[in-house]
Amino acid sequence: MDACNSGLRSFNRQVAKSVVEIAQANQLSTIIELGAGRAPVTAELVKHEDAAGLRLVTCDLVPNVEAYQKIAQQYPDKVFPIYSPVDLTQPQVALNDSVLVLAGMMHHIPFELRPAVLQTISETNSRAAIFEPLLRTWRSIFFATLSFFPAILLPITFFRRPGKLRRFLWCWIIPIVPYMFVWDGITSCLRQWTRAEWQEAFDNLENPPKVEYQQGFNSLRIFWGGTGNGSKKPIR
Ligand SMILES: C[S@@+](CC[C@H](N)C(=O)[O-])C[C@H]1O[C@@H](n2cnc3c(N)ncnc32)[C@H](O)[C@@H]1O
């Protein structure tokens, strides 16, 4: 995923640029990467000159402690991970007064839990943005199948990274990784919601926010503002 979204595509760089603009436009000094995984957006933000004064927070349902510690040690004045699980299907008071970034993660949330995630975020007083790197279209599925090629090149492109022997084994000798990339790409496309499906979910929230959509060639961006009052007490 990192190889595709931070290497071949500039997806994570574009996300970082966009959320810095949101922070500046709304005078918010904290950006929180939700469902961060290895925190690829934060890894872009720390290099972004316009993000210099911002506080960057990473969190996840299953925090990647090793990745968080690494980036927090490198940028102790900028990156402040949450090492305990942050489940977005539950109210989260720590998410107020911030820009909330959900990049490439919503298609991993089961359909029936997505409304709970939208509700949790909409109950904050933060600005929120979902960035999905794929669409549920034939074109997107076609591009997903092309991920076979970067996968087969991983032993070369990631030659300097640890885990070299593992990559030679699973990409070339027993080449299951390229097929796993294709499978993951196609299922990720099929798990995407269309703009109309997102809007229906927003319309069904207790207090539906005004939502803005930007659909790209192979991506979807969704922007909205929470309607909560920023109370420090649990909302539900
Ligand atoms: C494919 S990873 C995406 C990680 C990262 N955003 C990226 O682009 O590499 C999806 C992440 O969503 C997280 N996740 C799934 N359900 C969640 C939930 N209910 N609350 C918070 N995070 C969740 C998973 O733990 C996982 O790290």
The ligand as a Tripos MOL2 file, in Angstrom:
@<TRIPOS>MOLECULE
LIG
   27    29     1     0     0
SMALL
NO_CHARGES

@<TRIPOS>ATOM
      1 C1         -5.4770   -0.3010    5.2240 C.3       1 LIG1
      2 S1         -5.2540    0.3600    6.7460 S.3       1 LIG1
      3 C2         -4.9520    2.0000    6.2040 C.3       1 LIG1
      4 C3         -3.8800    2.5730    6.9400 C.3       1 LIG1
      5 C4         -3.3940    3.9340    6.4820 C.3       1 LIG1
      6 N1         -4.4430    4.9470    6.5480 N.3       1 LIG1
      7 C5         -2.7750    3.8710    5.1170 C.2       1 LIG1
      8 O1         -3.2490    4.5220    4.1940 O.co2     1 LIG1
      9 O2         -1.7760    3.1510    4.9780 O.co2     1 LIG1
     10 C6         -6.8520    0.5350    7.5420 C.3       1 LIG1
     11 C7         -6.6780    0.9080    9.0100 C.3       1 LIG1
     12 O3         -7.9700    1.1720    9.5510 O.3       1 LIG1
     13 C8         -7.9290    0.7660   10.9030 C.3       1 LIG1
     14 N2         -9.2760    0.5800   11.4360 N.ar      1 LIG1
     15 C9        -10.1640   -0.3860   11.1130 C.ar      1 LIG1
     16 N3        -11.2890   -0.2470   11.8440 N.ar      1 LIG1
     17 C10       -11.1080    0.8340   12.6490 C.ar      1 LIG1
     18 C11       -11.8870    1.4740   13.6490 C.ar      1 LIG1
     19 N4        -13.0880    1.0160   13.9790 N.pl3     1 LIG1
     20 N5        -11.3790    2.5590   14.2810 N.ar      1 LIG1
     21 C12       -10.1470    3.0170   13.9580 C.ar      1 LIG1
     22 N6         -9.3470    2.4550   13.0170 N.ar      1 LIG1
     23 C13        -9.8180    1.3680   12.3790 C.ar      1 LIG1
     24 C14        -7.1370   -0.5420   10.8660 C.3       1 LIG1
     25 O4         -6.6170   -0.8760   12.1360 O.3       1 LIG1
     26 C15        -6.0600   -0.2190    9.8120 C.3       1 LIG1
     27 O5         -4.8560    0.2160   10.3870 O.3       1 LIG1
@<TRIPOS>BOND
     1     1     2 1
     2     2     3 1
     3     2    10 1
     4     3     4 1
     5     4     5 1
     6     5     6 1
     7     5     7 1
     8     7     8 2
     9     7     9 1
    10    10    11 1
    11    11    12 1
    12    11    26 1
    13    12    13 1
    14    13    14 1
    15    13    24 1
    16    14    15 ar
    17    14    23 ar
    18    15    16 ar
    19    16    17 ar
    20    17    18 ar
    21    17    23 ar
    22    18    19 1
    23    18    20 ar
    24    20    21 ar
    25    21    22 ar
    26    22    23 ar
    27    24    25 1
    28    24    26 1
    29    26    27 1
@<TRIPOS>SUBSTRUCTURE
     1 LIG1         1 GROUP 0 **** ****
